[in-house]
Amino acid sequence: MSRLAHWCFLHRRRVVALWLLVLVVTVAFSRSIGSKYNESASLPGTDAQAAITLLTDNFPTASGEGDQIVIEATGGADIRSDSVRSPVDAALTKVAAIPGIASVVSPYSQQGAAQISKDGTIAFAAVNWKMKAADVTKSDARKLIDTAKTADGPHVRISLGGQSITNEESAGPGLSVAVGAIAALVILLIVFGGALFASLMPLLTAGIALFIGTSLISLLSHVMDTPSVSSDLAVLIGLGVGIDYGLFIISRHRSAVRTGLSYEEATAQAVNTSGRTVLFAGITVCIALLGQFALGIDYLYGLSAASALTVALTMASSLTFLPAMLGFLGPKTLSRRERRAQTEKGPVSDDAAGFWLRWARFVERHRALVAAGALAVVVVIALPLFWMRLGSSGAANDPVGSTTHQAYTTLSKGFGPATTVRSSS
């Protein structure tokens, strides 16, 4: 490990150039070929899979995704009045003609008579797709939304619900990743005493690995069944472990620099110590993820392979790209205050000192008291568990401005809270 660190430090331009070349090639190759994600999930040997198979074989139109077009009469109009029914009928006719739609059950038909609320102000149309929700693309769902909303007018308000509509409105992990990265940067700045460049290094290292990883996952989808959510999961896992790995190595590097070691020797020491931890941790995580192959569930193979690939890349970038970047940073791994203190006072001892040493000694002397206090804090934090309402999140938890939340609210008003029109397959 020490020889690897020395080589990466001394040949840092080659190392960084090689990582950037791999990044450009994989991204370009991935975008030119595209992806071939497979969203079909199967659970062999389960009752749920047996039920889906029976529906598909005997009732094809009932085995697909089911969405709802929710109609609300406004301005004092009745759902059956011409001012409401005329635009709704026209919109439902257009919806029925959308490719992939198996059937549309109108509330004005005999079959859909029960789909009108008692007060006559709210109704819904049941839309059945020929395929499952996972196979309904976002463009398909968007076409349904836009077509149904052509009925919107002075006396009609249209909203839509269903899994495919939720999928279309989903923003993906982008916001979560951005929030996580910002939170990580704030924490790293605190841990590293305000050293900006040192704080950015774990994020940069993880980012390089993630861009390459997501491109390779896109290519992986051509050779094995891989759901599109694999990239989202891989990004979230890779960001977490990548920041951790960078934190381990940079912390040890900074400590070594403060003791007076040269930047090259500090890098070698960091990789030779914390780098071994990173190597072991990364291999352990990859083995754990690939262990899902033993479950015999095809849907999980692509997920586990994609996540393991990303973790392996973050581990590799932490052990090669990061030492090379530390060579470029030199003294900037320390904050200005730390560099000034080192210039004025010289190297500091690596012996433990300060608040954390005092705290460790306090815990050692009062271990029973600290243990009791820690247990009390854990119990207090865990108390809300007894009042938690567990279950899958539904449209009620969607953003207020989303059409799925509006559909849920309207259906609850017309047919009662938590109304379930039809569960998607």
N, C-alpha and C positions, 0 to 999 in steps of 0.2 A: 504493500500500500504506500509505503514511504517513497519507493522508486517511482511509482505511478504519479504521485503528487509532484515530485521533483521534475519529472519529464513534462507534465502538463504545465507547470509553472514556467519552465525554461522555454518551452515551445508553445507559449500561450497564443501566439498569433495563428499558428497552424490549427490548434485545438478549436479556437473560437471560429475560425474560417470553416473548418470541417463541419461543425455543428450548424452553422448558418447555411452551408451548402446543402446539407441533408434536409434542413428545414425548407429551403426553396424548392428542392427537387421533389420532396414528398408532397408538399402543398400543390405544386403545379401538376404533378402526376395525378393526384387525387381529384383535382378540379377538372382535368381533361377527361378522365375516365368516368367520374361521377360515382355514385353509391348505388348499392342494390340491397337496401335493407329489407328484411322480411319481418313483418309485424305479426305473422300468424303464430299464435301460442297454443300449444297442446300439452295436456297433462295426462299421459297414458295411464290407464288403470284406475282413473278416478271417476266418481259418479258424475261430476260436472262435465267431463269430456264425453262420457257416454250419452248424457242428455243432449249435448250439442250435436253429436253425431246423429242421433235419432231425429232431431229437428231438421238437420241439413238434408238427410236422406228422404224424409217423409213430408216435411213442411218447409220447403226452401225459403218461402217468403217470410216465415216466422223465425227463421234462424239468423237473420241479419240484424244489423243495428237498428234500433228504434229511436227516433227523435220525435219531438213534439213542437208543433207550431201553436203558440198560445195567442189567443185573440181576445182582446178586451175592448168592449164598446165604451166610448167616451162621450162626453157632452150630453149625457142623459139618454143616449140612444139605446135601443134593445139589440141584442146580438142577432135577432132574426129580421130586423128592419132592412129595407132595401139599401139604405145608405151604408150599412155594414156588410150585408151578405154579398152585394154585387162585387165590391173590390176583393173580398176574401175568396169568393168562388173563382174569380179570374186568376188570382195569385195561386190558388191550389191547383188549378188546371196547368199552369206553367210549371209548378213544382213536380207534378206527376210526370212531366215530359223530360225531366232532368235525367241524363244517363246514370244508371245505377240505382234509381229509385224503383222499388218493387211495387209499392202501392201507397196510396194516401187515403186515409179514412177521414172523410169530412164530417164535422159535427152536424151538417145539414142532411146527411144521408141517414137512412133507416138504421144502418149498422152503428152509426156514431151518435145516435140520439141521446145517449147518456153522457156525452161529452160536452154538454151545455149545463152551466150552473143553474141552480134553482131560481136565482134572481134574474137570470137571462142577460147578464152583463159580461160573462166570461165563458169562453169555450176553448177547446183545443182540437187540433187535427193531428192524428197519429201518422207519422211518416215511417215507412219500413224500407230499409235499404236491402239490396241483394247480397251485401257482404257485411262482415263483422266490422265493429267500430275501428279496429286496428287497420283495416284495409280501406277505410274511407279517408281519402287524402284531405289535406287542409283546403285545397282548391275546390274539391267536391263540396265540403261543408260550407265554404264561403259562398259558393254558387247557390246552395240551398238558402242560406241566410239572406242573400241579396234578393233572390227571387221571392221569398216569402214576404219580405219587407216592402215589396211593391204595393202591398195592400194598405200600408200605413197612410193615414189621412186624417181629416178633421174629426171623424167619428170612430176611427179604428187605431188601436195601438198593437203592434205585433212584436212578440219576443219568442225566442226559441230555446229549447232545452234538449239535453241528451248528451251522450258521451262524445260523439263526433263534433258537436258544437263546442263542448268544453275543450276538446283537443285543439280546435281551430283557434280559440281565443287564448290558449295557453302561451305564455311568453317564453317558456323554456327556462333553462338554468341561468341565462345571461345575467339577470338582476341579482340572483343569489350569489353567483360567482363574483360580481362586482362588489357587492356588499361584503362578502367574505374577504376579498383582496384588500379592501380599504380597512376593514377591522384588523386584518393581519398586519398591515403596514403600521397602523397606530400602535399595536402591541409590540412589534419589532422595534419601533422607534423608542418606546419606553425601555425595553429590555437592553437595547444597545446604546442607551444614554444619549439619544438624539443623533446618532451617526446615520445620516440619510442614505449614503451609498451602501453601507453594510446592511441597512434595513431593506433596501431595494433588491439586493442580490438574491435572496431566497425566492422572491416573486419572479425575478427575471429567469432564474434557473428553472423554476417550475413552469413558467410560461413557454419557454423554448420546448421543453419536453411535451407539454400539452398540445401545442400546435402540431408537432410531429406526430404525436399519438393519435389525435383525432383524424389526421389525414390517413394514417395507416389503418385506423378502424374502418374508414370509408372504403379502403381497398380490401380490407378483410371481409367486408360484406359480400364481395364477389365470390369468395371461396367457401364461406360457411354461413349458415343462417344467423343473421345478426340483426336484432331490432334497433331502430334508430335511437332509442333511449340509452343504448350502450355508450354513445358518445357523451351524453349528459352525465351518466353515472361515472364514467371514467374521468371526466373533467373535475367533478367534485371530489372524488377520491384522490386523484393525482395532485390537485391543488393542496389538499390537506397534508398528504405525506411529503410533497415536495417542499413545502414551507418548513415542515419539521426537520427534514434532512438538512436543508440549508442552515437552519437555526443551530443545529448541533455543531456543524463544521465551523461556521463563522464565529460562534461563541468561543470555541477552543482556540481558533486562530487569533482572535482579539486578545484573549488572555495571554497567549504566548508572546504576542507583539509587545504587550505592556511589560512583560518581564525582561525585555531587551533582546529577544531573538530576532534574527533577520526575518524579513517577510517570507523568504523562501523556506527557511527552516520552520517558521511558524506554520506555514501552509502544510509542510510535510508532516509536522507533528499533529496538526488538526486532522488530516486525512488518515494518518496512521492510528489515531485513537478514536475520535468520533466517526471517522470514515468507516471503520470496521463495524461500528454500531449500525451505521446506515446500511452497509452491505448486508448484515445479518437481518436487520429489520425488513429491508426490501425483499429479500428472498423469502422470508417468513410470510409476508403479506401476499406475495405472488403464489406461494404454495397454498395458502388458505383460500385464495380466490379460485384457483384452478381446481380445488377440491370439490367445487360444485359439479364438475363433470361426473363425480361418483353418484350423484343423485338420479341420473338417468332422465333428466328433464331437458329436452332439446332446447327449449326457449332460453335456458340459463347458460348454455355453452358460449354463445356469442357475448353475453354480458360478462361472464367471468374471464374469457380470453381478452376482451377489450380492456377491462380494468387491470388485469395482470400486465398486459403490454404497456399500459401507461405508467404503472408503478415502476416497472423495470426501466423505462426511459427516464423517469424522474430520478431514480437511483443512479443510473449511469451519468446523467448530467450533473448530479451533485458531486460525483467522484472525479469528474474530468473537466466539465465546463466551468464549474464553480472555482476549483483551484486555479484554472487559467485566468479567470476574471479577477481573482484575488491578486494575481501578479500585476494586472493593470491598475488596480486600486492603490496598492502600496499603502502609504500612511492614511489614506482616506477611509480605511476600515474603522479608524477611530474618529470620534467626533473632534471638533476644534478644541473643545475644552480639554478632552483627554490628551490630545497632541500637545497642547500648551503645558499641561501638567507634567507630561513626560519630559518635555524640554527643560522645564524648570527644576524638577525634582529627580529626574532620571528614572531608570526602570524600577518597577515595584515588585515586591515579593509575590509569588503565586500562592503563598500560604493563605488560608481562609482568614477573613477579617471582616469587620463591619457588622451591619445589622443581622445578616443571615447567620453569622457565627454566633452572635449573642442569642439569637432565637433558637438555634440548635442546642446550645447549652442550657437554655431555659427549659426546652422540651425534655432534655435528658434529666434535669434535676426534678421536674414536676410532671413526669410522664403520666401518672395516674390522673392528675387534675386535667392535663391537656386531653387525654383520651376521653374522659367524661365530658369535657366541654365540646369536643369534636362530635361525640355521639349525640349530644343534645342539639347541636346545630343541624346535624343530618336529620334528626327526627322532626325538627321544626320545618325544615325545607320539604320533607316528605309528607307532611300533614295534608296538603291539598290533594294528594292522591286519593283520599277517601271521598272527595267530592267531584272527582273528574268524571266526565261523561265520555266514554270511549266509543269509538266507531269510525267508520270511513267518512271523510269529509264529503259533503255534497254541494249542490249549487248554492245553498244558503251561505256557504263560506267563500263563494266567488266574489270578485270585486263588485261593488255596488253598481257600477256603470256597465257591467257586462250583460249581454242579452240573456245568458243562462240564469243569472241572479234575478233579473226582472221577470223571467218566465216562472221561476220558483215562487217569487213573491205574489205574482198574479194568480197562479194556480192555488196557492195557499189561501188567498183571499176568496177565491170562488168555490173551492172544493174542500177547504180545510187544511190545517198545517200538515206538512210532511206528506203531501199527496204524492203517491207514486203512480205515474201513468203507465210506464212500461220499462222494465229493466232491460238494459242492453246486454247482448250476448257476449 
